Amino acid sequence: MSGLIGLISIFFIILITMLAAVRWPSISKILYVALTLRLILLLSGHYLITLPDSNSDSIRFELNAWILASDGFFNVLNNYKGPDSYFISWLIAIPYSLFGRSLLMAQSISLFFGIISIVLAWKLAQILWNNDAARKTAWLVALFPSMVLYSVLILREIYICFFLLLAVYGVVVWTKTYNFKPLIVVIIGFVGATFFHGAMILGAILFAIIFSIIILIELYKLILRFKFNNKILIYTMITIIIFFTLTSNIISVPKIGNLTNLTKIQIILNNLNKAYRGDASLPTWTKINFINELFHKGIVKSVYFIYSPFPWDIKKISHTIGAIDGLLYFFLSYLIIKNIKII
């Protein structure tokens, strides 16, 4: 039965992809290639091989989903905890409670977000630059190895990618129109990403600060000209709400806690020094023990976070996959630097 549910789920994603291809024919070929690659990897991982990163967290997330779902749909609803490291388990538990346990169905949800992320990236690049840049961006997202892999695993990465892309799309549209609707998209994007990883709230905070500065400047200009603008006044009220929200302890998210913790140096240092486990973890000498080390070690940690494992960090054959991924990020960085004037 679980196999049938899984195959129906895959067919549903194929149907969605076909509809997207009809809706946006200029990237139909990209979508079909992306779907084919992901389906080959998904089915191979399910029936033939063990995919990288398909153990540990992936198994735990899926098992927790089944434990939640085993007592029925209403038990899933009663165990809603909001933003949490295991929110993905709660999300998967919903279809599990309705249709039964199926790994393929859970993976199909990741596949859905992976395919839609390609459309979002294409649309975003189209707004920022042109159709040619948009197609290149879509191909990149469609073929980038880690994007392909995480689109078929029961992990949080592809969910976070989707919601961050959605948030950035909303930000870009808002800066071009100053309309209210894109702000709703921004909120959905950042809140959605935060549900899967608490630190994503930092993106929302940064945008809220920029938004507030822009609106206050516009309000100041209106006051100088003795003019009245309903939209700016509404946005000013939103700015005031943002200020009181950020300076209160109303919001609490995983990894950070209350947002006031962002001003507490020791809490920040403790959080920065947690990622030192595993064979290919950050070097221990990059630990930030004092505030005066934050800048220079922070730069080094950022480089390691994006590009590692480096050749000298490779201790297992599996680490070479991460090394290849790091090389691709080096290439992307080169492209960014080369085209910085256009960007």
Long-range contacts (C-beta under 8 A, 24 or more apart in sequence): 1-100, 2-100, 2-101, 2-102, 2-103, 2-104, 2-105, 3-102, 3-104, 5-99, 5-100, 5-102, 5-104, 5-105, 6-46, 6-102, 6-103, 6-104, 6-105, 6-107, 6-108, 7-104, 9-102, 9-104, 9-105, 9-108, 9-109, 10-39, 10-42, 10-104, 10-108, 10-111, 12-108, 13-108, 13-111, 13-112, 13-115, 14-39, 16-112, 16-115, 17-115, 20-115, 20-116, 20-119, 24-119, 24-122, 26-131, 26-135, 27-118, 27-119, 27-122, 27-134, 27-135, 27-138, 30-118, 30-122, 30-135, 30-138, 30-139, 30-142, 31-115, 31-118, 31-119, 31-142, 33-142, 33-143, 34-114, 34-115, 34-118, 34-141, 34-142, 34-143, 34-148, 35-115, 37-142, 37-143, 37-148, 38-111, 38-114, 38-115, 38-148, 38-151, 38-152, 39-111, 41-148, 41-149, 41-152, 42-104, 42-107, 42-111, 42-152, 45-152, 45-153, 46-103, 46-104, 46-107, 51-149, 51-152, 51-153, 52-149, 52-318, 52-321, 53-149, 53-150, 53-153, 53-155, 54-153, 57-155, 58-153, 58-154, 58-155, 61-86, 61-88, 61-89, 61-92, 61-154, 61-155, 61-156, 62-89, 62-92, 62-103, 62-106, 62-154, 64-89, 64-93, 65-89, 65-90, 65-91, 65-92, 65-93, 65-96, 65-106, 66-93, 66-96, 66-101, 68-93, 68-96, 68-97, 69-93, 69-94, 69-96, 69-97, 69-101, 72-97, 73-97, 73-98, 82-195, 83-194, 83-195, 83-198, 83-253, 83-254, 84-195, 84-254, 85-197, 85-254, 87-195, 87-196, 88-154, 88-155, 88-156, 88-159, 88-196, 92-154, 103-154, 106-154, 107-152, 107-153, 107-154, 110-150, 110-151, 110-152, 110-153, 110-154, 110-155, 110-158, 110-159, 111-151, 111-152, 113-151, 113-158, 113-159, 113-161, 113-162, 114-147, 114-148, 114-150, 114-151, 114-152, 114-158, 114-162, 115-151, 116-162, 117-141, 117-147, 117-151, 117-158, 117-161, 117-162, 117-165, 118-142, 120-162, 120-165, 120-166, 120-169, 121-165, 123-169, 124-165, 124-168, 124-169, 124-172, 127-169, 127-172, 127-173, 127-176, 128-172, 129-342, 144-328, 145-321, 145-324, 145-325, 145-328, 146-325, 156-196, 156-197, 159-192, 159-193, 159-196, 160-193, 160-196, 160-197, 160-200, 162-192, 163-188, 163-189, 163-190, 163-192, 163-193, 163-196, 163-200, 164-189, 164-190, 164-193, 164-200, 164-203, 165-189, 166-192, 167-192, 167-193, 167-203, 167-204, 167-207, 171-207, 178-231, 180-231, 180-234, 183-238, 194-253, 197-254, 197-255, 198-253, 198-254, 198-255, 198-256, 199-253, 199-255, 199-256, 201-251, 201-253, 201-256, 201-259, 205-246, 205-259, 205-262, 208-242, 208-246, 211-235, 211-238, 211-239, 211-242, 212-239, 212-242, 212-243, 215-239, 265-291, 269-294, 272-298, 272-301, 279-315, 279-316, 279-319, 280-308, 280-309, 280-313, 280-314, 280-315, 280-316, 280-319, 280-322, 282-308, 306-333
